[in-house]
């Protein structure tokens, strides 16, 4: 196996100093493989409730902000300046972005270079993979000594919760070079240790911050003012060639009994190994960047029940965070992402572990839709996640040849089919008259177009949805194939597939639009003629349900009405419900979420469909240029969840979305 010579670098340089608007509008992300993360703007200004330097996953609470920020003050030759920043309630920006001369991702490790008078200082940060442990390092690159004062602001807040109405002064326990801070009575201790040349004193001088304004939360119509308390600060002089490091953990002190530089080296080695396992085409350039981006979503779900079965059979429990910062692990997103995140990158062990983890949660023939933050039990209000499960297992087995897993899963799939044919939760069932899958219950959103706000289901799509039936047909064909591989009788599945395909092609073709209906037998009667991207799955899956004589028509409609440089629109612009921008408060945003807003993940199935229609289509790789450019926007090195429907296609939603990364990587490798 050829050695990966280096990690992909993504760098911004500002020789005259960073423009504030540019570094306030971009965000960085570091994760720990347990669902925990650190994130903020390049400017060091927290703009979301989800921003913080240390947001570990805590038992029964989920991801919790433990260390919101450090106020980093530097004094050089009598001049004082501030490396981080904040926006106060009156809108005043504190801090000087012009001190920042470059930012780069060295692999996944974020680094900031500052010019402080005649001195140059570098800050970098790492979360230890598989631990709730953070290290931050400041390295003196050149110039006179720098006196650093670091004031921590510990908090104790589940990352998605609103800000508390009051604050309490953190309790501090000093044990030599070890310092414990407890931000609330029921909070675990935040354990801190400073590493420098000689003693790094902690000065107990409490401070209450000015009310802080989180700009992104304000733009989202969410609570956006927080006041924080700090118990004191550390102070140390860093001399030329010297380093100062801060370690933080919520676990045992032993995790901080190590040289911090080793944690950076270990993370780089881990990332090298990820690239070595990937195909040659994925070891450099944009593909390598996406391989590393994809790694940030693969996690140990930290659920005791999952850990118990995994230990019992000598396997791992693994899952996929759907998106940072606010999504947990979702069934649909996991199954759609699995091929790009694991199969395409040679991570077969993790792929099998993810599939086994979710199989243990199948209930009433359904895969969980999602696991709420900090909870052990999933929610099952989804009609499509289970059908994507068939797709994910097929992609894994086809690439790995793991027939043992297929035999292990086959009885589960038999039960899933039986439950669907008999009818299961939320009226999810196969209509025996035409063999098509129908679903729907008042107050529930069961397809991937699942926005709901204040009891309003924005896109209910009750009835026989086009992608659900494409997935059902694909699942039945896969069951027939898998039965044959095991010497079993797959005739019932082949017959179910044939009935569904005959009905689909008779019922879903819309001659007036020259494409497919989005839903037939819709709520209230009739068919829904909205032009949406869901029809692309009728020709993109392994077994396309749509007859070939309509493939070109559907592809042409999607390209004409829905294709953008960063994905597919969720609704054509001539529809009365179309929204061009995703902005405003929660109700306004959810009203636009699937009503025009562009979704990055759909680009993968568009490319699959395009290559099925025209296998030699030379320009299909060109559609990825927009997402490739996007890696330097919004969440740096990541793919955003959604975009506005019109130029300049502004990134919106989560700054890092698993299926967006997975499908972009899969397309890059398929078209390499």
ABEGO torsion letter per residue (X at the ends): XBBBABBBBBBBBBAAEBBAAAAAABBBBBBAGAGBBBBBBAAGBBABAABEABBBBBBGAEBBBABABBBBBBBBGGBBBBABBBBBAAGBBBEBAAABABBBBBEABBBBBBBBEABBBBBBBBBBBGBBBBBBBBBBABEBBBBBBBBBBBBBBBAABBBBABBBBBBBBBBEABBBBBABAABBBBBBBBBBBEBBBBBBBBBBBBBBBBAAAAAAGBBABBBBBBAEBBBBBBBBGBBBBBBBBABBAAAABBBAAAAAAAAAAAAAAAAAABBAAAABEAAAAAAAAAAAABBBAGBAAAAAAAAAAGBBBBBBBABOAABBBBAAAAAAAAAAAAAAAGBAAAAAAAAAAAAAABBGGBBBABBBBGBABBBABBAAAAAAAAAAAAAAAAAAGBAAAAAAAAAAAAAAAAAAAAEBBGGBBBBAAAGBBBBEBBGBBABABABBBGGBBABAGBEBBAAAAAAAAAAAAAAAAAAAAAGBBAAAAAAAAAAAAAAAAAAABBAAAGBBBABBGBBGEEBBABBBAAAAAAAABABBABBAAAAAAAAAAAAAAABBAAEBBABBAABAABBABBBEBAAAAAAAAAAGBBBAAAAAAAAAAAAAABAABAAAAAAAAAAAAAAABEBBGBBBABBBABOAGBBBEBABBAAAAAAAAAAAAAAX
